[in-house]
Structures are given as structure tokens and as C-alpha cells.
Amino acid sequence: MPRNFEERPRAADRGRNAFEETSKDASRPSKACPQIRGAREFDLSNRFYSQGEYPCPVCRHGKVTAMPLMEAFACNFCQHIFTTNFDKQLIKMADSQLPLTWYWNGKNWKGIQREGNQLSWNYLILALAFVAFPTMIVALGAYIFPPTPHSPLSWFPLFWTILTPLTHLLIVLWLIIEYYQLPIFLYFRALRRRLSID
């Protein structure tokens, strides 16, 4: 028999064996790409979607769920309303003048700082000056013009000096609360409810 007829079955056998080996390798689980498996698990189980329930990024106490018949989410504790972007895994506060936005990383929310929305060092210096400068003026006035000893109002300069930084500090805290829309009164209400239950 000629040699070429003998080599054809051998070549066919080698091709069949190579095909079987590649099919076995393809059926085995891949160990070289753990990041792809992690991303697949994130897409399937931890992804932010319309039917899920998530912690509120504002109050950190309530749960954010989809509102019935609306394409929006709401918190059952602080009552804030959010618009969603499921493609980018973003949630944005809709009932605020500031475009506060958070990103869902699969476990919790991460705030996205946009230009012009975060408090810079200029605001911090201005807040410190707003608290310290009036206090210095009141304290300097009480030092230069001390009250008459044993007078009925001799305690008033010291009281006014202590009250001035406290009131200005409360004003700064109130501005921060209004800036970030923090539900402080709801926090106290939840704390009182928890204490009454205990």
C-alpha cells in the first residue's frame, strides 16, 4: 500500500486527539481570571437594580427602595427621594438643591465629590474666623472695661464671652447640616423611640 494512504488515518487520529484535548480544557473551570469571576458575581448578586433594598446614603439608618409606580427611590426613615442610574450604578438626591451623588460598589455607597460641591479650605478658614473673631472682640471688651466688683451683673461679661463662640459654632453646624441635608431631628426621634422600647 502506498505511504500516503497510511499517513492519512494517522493524521486524522492526531487531529481528533487534539480536538478532544481542547474540548476538555474548555470544559475545565478557569483559574487564571479571578477578576472576571469577581466581576460576574458583582453583576449577578451585588448589583444595584430596581428591585433591591439598600442602606440610605444620607441618614445611614433607613432603607432605600423603589417607589411604587415611579422611577425613583425613597428612604423609609429620612424620606429623601433619589433618582437612579442603574447603568453607572449611581443614585442622586432629587429633593435637594445640591447634586449629591453616590456610587454603589457592591457593599455600600461611596460619595462622589464634584467640583464646586465639596467644602474647601476657604470655607473652613471662614468658619473659624466667624467663630473666633467675635469672641476676641467680646473678650477684649470685657478685659479693657471690667465690671465693677461685687456688682449684680459682674458675671455677665464672662457669660457673654463663653456664649459668643457657642452661638457662632451652632450657626456653622446648622449651615453644614443644611448643606448636606442631614436629618438631625429624625435621628433624635429614632433615638428616643429606641430608648422608649428598651
C-alpha positions, 0 to 999 in steps of 0.5 A: 500500500502506498505511504500516503494512504497510511499517513492519512488515518494517522493524521486524522487520529492526531487531529481528533486527539487534539480536538478532544484535548481542547474540548476538555480544557474548555470544559475545565473551570478557569483559574487564571481570571479571578477578576472576571469571576469577581466581576460576574458575581458583582453583576449577578448578586451585588448589583444595584437594580430596581428591585433591591433594598439598600442602606440610605446614603444620607441618614445611614439608618433607613432603607432605600427602595423603589417607589411604587409606580415611579422611577425613583427611590425613597428612604423609609426613615429620612424620606429623601427621594433619589433618582437612579442610574442603574447603568453607572450604578449611581443614585442622586438626591432629587429633593435637594438643591445640591447634586449629591451623588453616590456610587454603589460598589457592591457593599455600600455607597461611596460619595462622589465629590464634584467640583464646586460641591465639596467644602474647601479650605476657604470655607473652613478658614471662614468658619473659624474666623466667624467663630473666633473673631467675635469672641476676641472682640467680646473678650477684649471688651470685657478685659479693657472695661471690667465690671465693677466688683461685687456688682449684680451683673459682674458675671455677665461679661464672662457669660457673654464671652463663653456664649459668643463662640457657642452661638457662632459654632451652632450657626456653622453646624446648622449651615453644614447640616443644611448643606448636606441635608442631614436629618438631625431631628429624625435621628433624635426621634429614632433615638428616643423611640429606641430608648422608649422600647428598651 
